[in-house]
Amino acid sequence: MPTNNQSKSQAIEAAQERIRSNRADLCDITSLANELLDRKSEALARAITLIESNNPSDRPQAHKLLSKLRDHGHPNSLRLGITGIPGVGKSTFIERFGLDLIDEGHRVAVLAVDPSSKRTGGSILGDKTRMEKLAVSDNAFIRPSPAADTLGGVARATMEAILLCEAAGYNIILVETVGVGQSETSVRDMVDVFCLLLIGGAGDEVQGIKRGIVEMADIVVVHKADGENVGECRDTASAYRNALHLFPETEGGNKVEVITASSMSGDGHDEFRSCVGRLLDIWSGNGFFESQRSLQRSERMASHAKDLLFENKINGIRSQEVWDRLSQSVESGEMSAFSAAWEWMNS
């Protein structure tokens, strides 16, 4: 009979074998790409795992996969970002919205970014449990991802995950973000339509929503407008409509609409879909839709270039030694962070 140590050793070996097996699957990029194009959700999940990997050895594989799928994007896709403070009901809103879209014949992918612990890096990743009905639909795909240390609560590879979902046949991509304040505006750089959820009867100090994020919203939804909250939600919506008149004209030439909605009763969801449709009609007519996507692709390239250059430099043995030495100088107060970074770059 095996001892506890032997059992532990066998369990570790079995886990390592599973990891090796999974990595072998990931390395067969052609098969992975074909399975993804065949709309196999397991392949899509593995593909997103690959592009989210922080292991430098996975970068060439991710590049190869994205290259194979380059010409297989969905021609009529819509990328929609949903943001708002924790507790505003983002997951509930997305589930109701997603189920309505599926009833209309769409295929919906949800990329839900969960907050990560600064101390451990761990995330709860509980969005699937909050979207029970949507999670079991054959025409829906839900992928929770940790925000890690990315500014704005958007995972590093979210843009590439969007491209993978489109290649897998999902024509509506919903990005649910952490919702922690002004840094949340980074989501605007990777979606077509940006929706801000608010709650009625709370001031800016309570909601943590400031002008910066409101300026970037294409649609504002005062959520949870049901029961005794209906009056407060209508008052809040009216206040935001008045405030938005003072904001500069939008780049897309559209008026930012403010509506109330309840995901419990469904009130306001038809109006929300109509708002999205009107936006797309305006932007398709004036060329803003495609120009916005082009700019996002260019900015994404610059962002990845910065990450890869830093990774390439710090992985050098001598460079790491210099970094460690300079870090000690910064921690002890002997050198400023800027000066240390400058010296490291030019070392």
Secondary structure, 3 states (H helix, E strand, C coil): CCCHHHHHHHHHHHHHHHHHHHHHHHHCHHHHHHHHHCCCHHHHHHHHHHHHCCCHHHHHHHHHHHHHCCCCCCCCCEEEEEECCCCCCHHHHHHHHHHHHHHCCCCEEEEEEECECCCCCCECCCHHHHCHHHHCCCCEEEEEEECCCCCCCCCCCHHHHHHHHHHCCCCEEEEECCCCCHHHHHHHHCCCEEEEEEECCCCHHHHCCCHHHHHHCCEEEEECCCHHHHHHHHHHHHHHHHHHCCCCCCCCCCCCEEEECCCCCCCCHHHHHHHHHHHHHHHHHHCHHHHHHHHHHHHHHHHHHHHHHHHHHHCCHHHHHHHHHHHHHHHHCCCCHHHHHHHHHCC
